[in-house]
Amino acid sequence: MFRDFSKMKEKYLRQNHLKNLHSARKEFCDHHDIDWKHLEFMLWAYDLEFWTLNYASEEYVYSKGNLANRIVYPLQADGYIYQHFGRLTPSQSLDDHLFRSETKYNYRVRYALTQRARLLIQRFYQSL
Protein backbone atom coordinates (compact mmCIF):
# COMPACT_ATOMS: atom_id res chain seq x y z
CA MET A 1 0.00 0.00 0.00
CA PHE A 2 2.89 2.41 0.65
CA ARG A 3 4.92 1.51 -2.45
CA ASP A 4 5.44 3.89 -5.37
CA PHE A 5 4.46 1.25 -7.92
CA SER A 6 3.45 -2.35 -8.24
CA LYS A 7 3.98 -4.50 -11.31
CA MET A 8 1.18 -6.61 -12.72
CA LYS A 9 1.64 -10.35 -12.66
CA GLU A 10 3.00 -11.65 -15.97
CA LYS A 11 0.11 -14.01 -16.48
CA TYR A 12 -2.18 -10.97 -16.97
CA LEU A 13 0.08 -9.24 -19.48
CA ARG A 14 1.36 -9.94 -22.93
CA GLN A 15 4.40 -8.32 -24.53
CA ASN A 16 4.52 -4.59 -23.93
CA HIS A 17 6.88 -3.23 -26.59
CA LEU A 18 5.54 0.31 -26.25
CA LYS A 19 6.60 0.61 -22.62
CA ASN A 20 9.92 2.06 -23.75
CA LEU A 21 8.44 4.23 -26.49
CA HIS A 22 9.44 7.59 -25.01
CA SER A 23 13.08 6.74 -24.32
CA ALA A 24 13.48 4.73 -27.54
CA ARG A 25 11.94 7.54 -29.60
CA LYS A 26 14.15 10.20 -28.04
CA GLU A 27 17.34 8.17 -28.44
CA PHE A 28 16.46 7.05 -31.97
CA CYS A 29 15.54 10.54 -33.20
CA ASP A 30 18.70 12.04 -31.72
CA HIS A 31 20.91 9.31 -33.17
CA HIS A 32 19.40 9.46 -36.67
CA ASP A 33 18.85 13.24 -36.71
CA ILE A 34 15.13 13.06 -37.54
CA ASP A 35 12.14 14.85 -35.99
CA TRP A 36 9.55 12.83 -34.11
CA LYS A 37 6.72 14.17 -36.29
CA HIS A 38 8.55 12.91 -39.39
CA LEU A 39 9.23 9.50 -37.85
CA GLU A 40 5.62 9.28 -36.70
CA PHE A 41 4.36 9.99 -40.23
CA MET A 42 6.67 7.35 -41.70
CA LEU A 43 5.34 4.87 -39.13
CA TRP A 44 1.83 5.71 -40.35
CA ALA A 45 2.79 5.29 -44.02
CA TYR A 46 4.91 2.15 -43.54
CA ASP A 47 2.19 -0.31 -44.62
CA LEU A 48 1.09 1.72 -47.67
CA GLU A 49 2.48 1.11 -51.14
CA PHE A 50 1.68 4.72 -52.10
CA TRP A 51 -0.74 7.51 -51.14
CA THR A 52 -1.99 10.93 -52.24
CA LEU A 53 -1.85 14.04 -50.09
CA ASN A 54 -5.65 14.07 -49.98
CA TYR A 55 -5.81 10.53 -48.58
CA ALA A 56 -2.99 11.15 -46.11
CA SER A 57 -4.50 14.38 -44.81
CA GLU A 58 -7.88 12.68 -44.28
CA GLU A 59 -6.53 9.56 -42.59
CA TYR A 60 -3.74 11.28 -40.66
CA VAL A 61 -6.16 14.06 -39.58
CA TYR A 62 -3.88 16.89 -40.65
CA SER A 63 -4.64 19.73 -43.05
CA LYS A 64 -3.41 19.08 -46.58
CA GLY A 65 -1.27 22.22 -46.77
CA ASN A 66 0.40 21.66 -43.41
CA LEU A 67 0.97 17.99 -44.14
CA ALA A 68 2.61 18.81 -47.46
CA ASN A 69 4.73 21.73 -46.24
CA ARG A 70 5.72 20.49 -42.79
CA ILE A 71 6.03 16.74 -43.29
CA VAL A 72 5.95 15.36 -46.86
CA TYR A 73 8.13 17.93 -48.67
CA PRO A 74 10.87 18.00 -45.98
CA LEU A 75 10.93 14.19 -45.95
CA GLN A 76 11.11 14.21 -49.73
CA ALA A 77 14.04 16.63 -49.61
CA ASP A 78 15.81 14.36 -47.10
CA GLY A 79 15.32 11.30 -49.31
CA TYR A 80 12.71 9.46 -47.22
CA ILE A 81 9.75 9.99 -49.59
CA TYR A 82 9.59 9.98 -53.39
CA GLN A 83 6.92 10.49 -56.04
CA HIS A 84 5.73 6.99 -56.89
CA PHE A 85 3.54 8.27 -59.71
CA GLY A 86 4.10 11.81 -60.95
CA ARG A 87 1.70 14.03 -62.85
CA LEU A 88 2.79 12.76 -66.26
CA THR A 89 2.79 9.05 -65.37
CA PRO A 90 -0.77 8.09 -66.49
CA SER A 91 -0.90 6.54 -69.90
CA GLN A 92 -2.44 8.36 -72.82
CA SER A 93 -4.50 5.39 -74.04
CA LEU A 94 -8.20 5.87 -74.71
CA ASP A 95 -9.18 3.04 -72.35
CA ASP A 96 -7.42 4.68 -69.42
CA HIS A 97 -9.25 7.95 -70.01
CA LEU A 98 -12.62 6.24 -70.40
CA PHE A 99 -12.41 4.30 -67.14
CA ARG A 100 -10.56 6.83 -65.02
CA SER A 101 -11.97 10.00 -63.55
CA GLU A 102 -8.50 11.57 -63.33
CA THR A 103 -6.91 12.93 -66.46
CA LYS A 104 -3.44 14.31 -67.00
CA TYR A 105 -4.78 17.74 -66.05
CA ASN A 106 -6.20 16.80 -62.65
CA TYR A 107 -4.06 13.79 -61.71
CA ARG A 108 -2.86 13.78 -58.09
CA VAL A 109 0.71 12.76 -57.38
CA ARG A 110 1.19 9.49 -55.48
CA TYR A 111 3.93 9.45 -52.85
CA ALA A 112 5.71 6.47 -51.29
CA LEU A 113 8.40 5.73 -48.73
CA THR A 114 11.88 5.08 -50.06
CA GLN A 115 13.83 1.96 -49.14
CA ARG A 116 15.94 4.13 -46.85
CA ALA A 117 12.80 5.14 -44.91
CA ARG A 118 11.54 1.56 -44.70
CA LEU A 119 14.87 0.40 -43.28
CA LEU A 120 14.82 3.28 -40.78
CA ILE A 121 11.34 2.25 -39.59
CA GLN A 122 12.49 -1.37 -39.24
CA ARG A 123 15.42 -0.18 -37.11
CA PHE A 124 12.99 1.80 -34.95
CA TYR A 125 10.80 -1.27 -34.42
CA GLN A 126 13.90 -3.23 -33.40
CA SER A 127 14.90 -0.52 -30.93
CA LEU A 128 11.51 -0.81 -29.23
ABEGO torsion letter per residue (X at the ends): XABABBBBBAAABBBBAAAAAAAAAAAAAAAAGBBAAAAAAAAAAAABABBBAAAAAAAAGBBAAAAAAAAAAAAAAAGABBBABBAAABBABAAAAAABABBAAABBBBBBBBAAAAAAAAAAAAAX
